[in-house]
């Protein structure tokens, strides 16, 4: 502890889910007389739902402030010294201090700490190509990004949009732009949208997107973005075509924002994220913690480190960090990679490993795909659902599940997420006592139908 101060100082870099969850939890456990908390955020907002940005852009959420869980004023009311529009530019672990710059005035100053939380999040991938930084080209990661995109949409005469990439953000933003009356083209370098699914399941998403009026261009690499005389975007170029555009949204994915950590010599994993122990303490550093989209986490299925940027993880990381800093004890054991999304009324869900994930880590597996319905077939509004399941060869251990279907499909993936976390086999899953009534499920839930089929295949090949 710095002996010139009578109380410990916690410094937090990043004012969204992980950082402010850590600050808030630490404050619950330690009062202002015991712990001073200083938080730096380079943007205008704190504690917001980045996952909700596509729905705000598309008009499903009408007010930006609805995405904010806790305002800066609410944090300050809890004796957290929150400094907006202030960017940390350097971490000095040896001197236990950080250097911060006021974005408006460019003034810089050092702030010492006893404990430091790094929650710098992730940044949208911007391809290294001509025109990538042109006016009208947007990444969508923060509320500031979302506001900038909306400003462009409202100030642009043309109605042609190109989305580069067809992952979660790309698919959701394509739907949002359709809702705003744009003509939308999605350029995707994969064989099908949603690379988090196997291609056979991604094909179902492709068909749904085309049904919305979205033009899907697969197996295409963007090589440059053309601009007009005014410097604004006018087209996206691939190897063989040019797609006119008045606005471009980059949905290629994100990378951990760890430039500060790298410069400070902190340990990074194979995906560029910070490495922590189960308490979310940065490995090899007693007074440093990290959480959220800037860290790598243990995949409980493969046993390897992965970068999975999700708000659910970030909030849990923050709770664990805040508990440990506040004098308690908590751990984050890892993840199974569960995620859900939608395009129009098509629900998309996955958990665990895809086929290529299993092959990459050397697992032999059996794969089955089944068709079922969300309710009893005779009940009104029963809708089709496709479930794909992977099980380990011989042992039958569940490895992964993907679900694509209409209402009631997506959240069924939670059954599989629990089974994966528990290390269950597909045979064991067939005996799960799930709720049944015709309005909610067939007698055999679709996930259990897939488990029965997978169990039978494991038995026949063992």
C-alpha positions, 0 to 999 in steps of 0.5 A: 500500500502507498503509505502516503495515503490512509486508505487503499486505492482501486483504479479501474480502466474501462467503464462498462460491464466488467470494470464497473461491476468490479467497482460496484461489487468492491464498493458493496464490500468496502466503504469509502473509508476503507477503499478509494475507487477511481474509474477511467472511461474514454467514452461518454457512457458507462454500464451499458448493453453493447449487445442491444446496439443493433436493436437500437439502430433498428428501432426496436429500442427507441431510446439510447438511454434504455441500454444504460444499466447505471449512469455515471451519476449513479456510480458517483453517488456510490463514491466511485470517482468516475472520470469520463472522456479520460483515456489511460495511455500507459500502465506502469506495474512496477511503479503501481500507477497509470497515466491518463489523458483527458480526451478534450484538453489532452492534459495528462497526469499519473494516478497511483494505485494499490489495486488495478482492474483492466477492463479495456474491452475489445475493438472492432476489426478494421481490415487493412485496406484502402478506404477502411477509415473513410467517412461512412464506414462504421464499427459497432462496439460502443454506444458512441459507435452506435450513435455515430452510425445513427448520425450517418444513417440520418444524414445520408441521402442514399439507401444502400448499405453493405455489411462486411462480415456475417457473424453475430454483429453482421447478421444483427446489423443487416436486419437492423438496416433492413428495418430502417429501409436500406437495401442491404448486401452482406459480404461474407468470406465464409461459405455461409453466414454465422461461422460460429455454426457448422456450415450446414446449420449456417445455411438455414440462416442464409435462407432466412436472411434472403427471405428478409430481402438481404443479398448474401454474398458468400466466399467473397473477400473485400479488397478495398472500399472506394470513396467519392470526391467528398471522402465518403464511402461509395462502394465496397470492392471484392475480387470480382465485383463492386457493391455500391454503398452509402454506408458500410458496417464492419461486422468482421468481429473484434479483438481484445483491446490489450495494447496497454497490457502488451506495452506493460509486459503483461501476459497475453494468450494465443488470441491476444487476450490477457491471461488470468487465474481463476480469481481473474488476477493477471497471472504473475501480478498480485495487485492486477486483475482483468476481466471482460472482452480483453481476457481469454477464458478456459473452455471447459469442453476443449480445455483450451484458452479462448477469446469469447467476448460476451456481456454475460461473461464480463459481468461475471468477471466483474463480480468475481474481481470485485469480491476478491478485491473487497476481501471475499473469495470468488472464482470464474471456472470457465465457459462452454461457449453459449450464445444466442441470436436472431434474424427476423423470427429465426432464432440461432443458438450454439454451445460447446464445440463445432465440428472444426473445433473438435477436430482442432483439439484432436477429438473424435466425435459423432454428429447427428441432426434432427428436425422437430417442433417447438410445441406438440405437433398438433398444438397451434403455432408449433414451429419447426426446429433443427438441432445438431449435436456432437458427442465424443466417440466411444465415451458419448460425452456431449461436445456441442449443440447448435439449434436453429428454429422459430419461437421457442428454439433459441433458449433450449440451448441452455439445456445443453449448456448445463449438460456440457458444464456438468460433463454429461454424456448424451446417454445421461441426457436422455433421462433428463426430467424436463418440463412438458406440456403441449404448448411448450414442447413435444413429449420428447423435447427436441434436445432430448430427441437429438441426445437419443439419436446421438446416444444410439450412434455412439453405441453403434460405432463403439 
